Amino acid sequence: MPNIYDISASTGQQEEMLFRSVLVYALADATRPLDSEEKREALAWFTEDEHQLDVEEICDYAGVDPSLFRQQAAKIIARGDPVSTKDDLWTILRSV
């Protein structure tokens, strides 16, 4: 996977990295230790049917299988360990 700061990465790679970051930040918000508006919104984004198409679209742009991502995200959220925004999406998903 290319480095996010690699300006030589192709436009497609840069877009995938951007949308992977969206998924990482959503997971980080959903696993915050304290209740907050960001946490509630992120949990709703992952769990409510009205957001399913949004999640699938972001996953598609990120080059991630939406079904697999939702399964892994549910496990990560249930586990309750905070996700760091500094982690790579693949590292996070493999940690389950």
LUMFI-507324 format. One record per residue (C-alpha): x, y, z; residue number from 1; residue in one letter. Coordinates in Angstrom, 3 decimals. Layout:
<site><east>X</east><north>Y</north><up>Z</up><num>NUM</num><residu>A</residu></site>
...
% end
This chain:
<site><east>0.000</east><north>0.000</north><up>0.000</up><num>1</num><residu>M</residu></site>
<site><east>1.419</east><north>3.383</north><up>-0.915</up><num>2</num><residu>P</residu></site>
<site><east>2.322</east><north>5.920</north><up>1.724</up><num>3</num><residu>N</residu></site>
<site><east>-0.359</east><north>8.581</north><up>2.165</up><num>4</num><residu>I</residu></site>
<site><east>2.315</east><north>11.273</north><up>1.785</up><num>5</num><residu>Y</residu></site>
<site><east>3.675</east><north>9.820</north><up>-1.457</up><num>6</num><residu>D</residu></site>
<site><east>2.945</east><north>12.474</north><up>-4.057</up><num>7</num><residu>I</residu></site>
<site><east>3.997</east><north>10.040</north><up>-6.769</up><num>8</num><residu>S</residu></site>
<site><east>0.975</east><north>7.814</north><up>-6.012</up><num>9</num><residu>A</residu></site>
<site><east>-1.543</east><north>7.724</north><up>-8.801</up><num>10</num><residu>S</residu></site>
<site><east>-4.783</east><north>9.654</north><up>-8.516</up><num>11</num><residu>T</residu></site>
<site><east>-6.672</east><north>6.386</north><up>-8.020</up><num>12</num><residu>G</residu></site>
<site><east>-4.361</east><north>5.363</north><up>-5.198</up><num>13</num><residu>Q</residu></site>
<site><east>-4.698</east><north>8.771</north><up>-3.574</up><num>14</num><residu>Q</residu></site>
<site><east>-8.495</east><north>8.543</north><up>-3.725</up><num>15</num><residu>E</residu></site>
<site><east>-8.456</east><north>5.062</north><up>-2.183</up><num>16</num><residu>E</residu></site>
<site><east>-6.201</east><north>6.309</north><up>0.612</up><num>17</num><residu>M</residu></site>
<site><east>-8.553</east><north>9.238</north><up>1.240</up><num>18</num><residu>L</residu></site>
<site><east>-11.605</east><north>7.014</north><up>1.560</up><num>19</num><residu>F</residu></site>
<site><east>-9.721</east><north>4.480</north><up>3.694</up><num>20</num><residu>R</residu></site>
<site><east>-8.950</east><north>7.369</north><up>6.019</up><num>21</num><residu>S</residu></site>
<site><east>-12.686</east><north>8.146</north><up>6.192</up><num>22</num><residu>V</residu></site>
<site><east>-13.296</east><north>4.554</north><up>7.333</up><num>23</num><residu>L</residu></site>
<site><east>-10.477</east><north>4.691</north><up>9.890</up><num>24</num><residu>V</residu></site>
<site><east>-11.749</east><north>7.972</north><up>11.348</up><num>25</num><residu>Y</residu></site>
<site><east>-15.306</east><north>6.585</north><up>11.514</up><num>26</num><residu>A</residu></site>
<site><east>-14.006</east><north>3.547</north><up>13.415</up><num>27</num><residu>L</residu></site>
<site><east>-11.962</east><north>5.787</north><up>15.693</up><num>28</num><residu>A</residu></site>
<site><east>-15.043</east><north>7.894</north><up>16.439</up><num>29</num><residu>D</residu></site>
<site><east>-17.195</east><north>4.788</north><up>17.021</up><num>30</num><residu>A</residu></site>
<site><east>-14.698</east><north>3.374</north><up>19.525</up><num>31</num><residu>T</residu></site>
<site><east>-14.103</east><north>6.539</north><up>21.526</up><num>32</num><residu>R</residu></site>
<site><east>-13.977</east><north>5.701</north><up>25.238</up><num>33</num><residu>P</residu></site>
<site><east>-16.391</east><north>8.463</north><up>26.280</up><num>34</num><residu>L</residu></site>
<site><east>-19.861</east><north>9.147</north><up>24.979</up><num>35</num><residu>D</residu></site>
<site><east>-19.870</east><north>12.063</north><up>22.558</up><num>36</num><residu>S</residu></site>
<site><east>-21.829</east><north>13.342</north><up>19.592</up><num>37</num><residu>E</residu></site>
<site><east>-19.111</east><north>12.029</north><up>17.255</up><num>38</num><residu>E</residu></site>
<site><east>-19.369</east><north>8.571</north><up>18.790</up><num>39</num><residu>K</residu></site>
<site><east>-23.170</east><north>8.495</north><up>18.514</up><num>40</num><residu>R</residu></site>
<site><east>-23.046</east><north>9.651</north><up>14.882</up><num>41</num><residu>E</residu></site>
<site><east>-20.367</east><north>7.113</north><up>13.965</up><num>42</num><residu>A</residu></site>
<site><east>-22.248</east><north>4.270</north><up>15.633</up><num>43</num><residu>L</residu></site>
<site><east>-25.406</east><north>5.281</north><up>13.781</up><num>44</num><residu>A</residu></site>
<site><east>-23.445</east><north>5.386</north><up>10.512</up><num>45</num><residu>W</residu></site>
<site><east>-22.298</east><north>1.805</north><up>11.049</up><num>46</num><residu>F</residu></site>
<site><east>-25.527</east><north>0.339</north><up>12.398</up><num>47</num><residu>T</residu></site>
<site><east>-28.557</east><north>2.112</north><up>10.946</up><num>48</num><residu>E</residu></site>
<site><east>-30.022</east><north>0.887</north><up>7.672</up><num>49</num><residu>D</residu></site>
<site><east>-30.482</east><north>4.421</north><up>6.354</up><num>50</num><residu>E</residu></site>
<site><east>-26.686</east><north>4.769</north><up>6.167</up><num>51</num><residu>H</residu></site>
<site><east>-25.984</east><north>1.399</north><up>4.551</up><num>52</num><residu>Q</residu></site>
<site><east>-25.611</east><north>2.837</north><up>1.045</up><num>53</num><residu>L</residu></site>
<site><east>-23.247</east><north>5.537</north><up>2.355</up><num>54</num><residu>D</residu></site>
<site><east>-21.005</east><north>2.940</north><up>3.979</up><num>55</num><residu>V</residu></site>
<site><east>-21.065</east><north>0.763</north><up>0.870</up><num>56</num><residu>E</residu></site>
<site><east>-20.184</east><north>3.704</north><up>-1.368</up><num>57</num><residu>E</residu></site>
<site><east>-17.259</east><north>4.770</north><up>0.837</up><num>58</num><residu>I</residu></site>
<site><east>-16.043</east><north>1.155</north><up>0.945</up><num>59</num><residu>C</residu></site>
<site><east>-16.234</east><north>0.927</north><up>-2.847</up><num>60</num><residu>D</residu></site>
<site><east>-14.202</east><north>4.112</north><up>-3.214</up><num>61</num><residu>Y</residu></site>
<site><east>-11.712</east><north>2.761</north><up>-0.658</up><num>62</num><residu>A</residu></site>
<site><east>-11.321</east><north>-0.545</north><up>-2.493</up><num>63</num><residu>G</residu></site>
<site><east>-12.774</east><north>-2.460</north><up>0.458</up><num>64</num><residu>V</residu></site>
<site><east>-15.470</east><north>-5.153</north><up>0.405</up><num>65</num><residu>D</residu></site>
<site><east>-18.446</east><north>-3.507</north><up>2.179</up><num>66</num><residu>P</residu></site>
<site><east>-19.772</east><north>-6.733</north><up>3.710</up><num>67</num><residu>S</residu></site>
<site><east>-16.389</east><north>-7.700</north><up>5.094</up><num>68</num><residu>L</residu></site>
<site><east>-15.807</east><north>-4.182</north><up>6.395</up><num>69</num><residu>F</residu></site>
<site><east>-19.169</east><north>-4.097</north><up>8.185</up><num>70</num><residu>R</residu></site>
<site><east>-18.494</east><north>-7.510</north><up>9.784</up><num>71</num><residu>Q</residu></site>
<site><east>-15.035</east><north>-6.507</north><up>10.954</up><num>72</num><residu>Q</residu></site>
<site><east>-16.195</east><north>-3.063</north><up>12.094</up><num>73</num><residu>A</residu></site>
<site><east>-18.963</east><north>-4.643</north><up>14.188</up><num>74</num><residu>A</residu></site>
<site><east>-16.400</east><north>-6.894</north><up>15.894</up><num>75</num><residu>K</residu></site>
<site><east>-14.035</east><north>-3.995</north><up>16.522</up><num>76</num><residu>I</residu></site>
<site><east>-16.816</east><north>-1.830</north><up>17.961</up><num>77</num><residu>I</residu></site>
<site><east>-18.116</east><north>-4.693</north><up>20.141</up><num>78</num><residu>A</residu></site>
<site><east>-14.612</east><north>-5.331</north><up>21.442</up><num>79</num><residu>R</residu></site>
<site><east>-14.528</east><north>-1.760</north><up>22.710</up><num>80</num><residu>G</residu></site>
<site><east>-10.825</east><north>-1.078</north><up>22.171</up><num>81</num><residu>D</residu></site>
<site><east>-10.223</east><north>2.418</north><up>20.820</up><num>82</num><residu>P</residu></site>
<site><east>-8.968</east><north>2.608</north><up>17.240</up><num>83</num><residu>V</residu></site>
<site><east>-6.104</east><north>4.971</north><up>16.523</up><num>84</num><residu>S</residu></site>
<site><east>-6.378</east><north>7.250</north><up>13.507</up><num>85</num><residu>T</residu></site>
<site><east>-2.665</east><north>6.621</north><up>12.990</up><num>86</num><residu>K</residu></site>
<site><east>-3.289</east><north>2.957</north><up>12.127</up><num>87</num><residu>D</residu></site>
<site><east>-3.646</east><north>1.666</north><up>8.613</up><num>88</num><residu>D</residu></site>
<site><east>-7.117</east><north>0.340</north><up>7.732</up><num>89</num><residu>L</residu></site>
<site><east>-5.770</east><north>-3.117</north><up>6.850</up><num>90</num><residu>W</residu></site>
<site><east>-3.934</east><north>-3.332</north><up>10.178</up><num>91</num><residu>T</residu></site>
<site><east>-7.140</east><north>-2.450</north><up>12.003</up><num>92</num><residu>I</residu></site>
<site><east>-9.244</east><north>-4.967</north><up>10.088</up><num>93</num><residu>L</residu></site>
<site><east>-6.677</east><north>-7.750</north><up>10.603</up><num>94</num><residu>R</residu></site>
<site><east>-6.637</east><north>-7.124</north><up>14.373</up><num>95</num><residu>S</residu></site>
<site><east>-10.022</east><north>-8.792</north><up>14.808</up><num>96</num><residu>V</residu></site>
% end
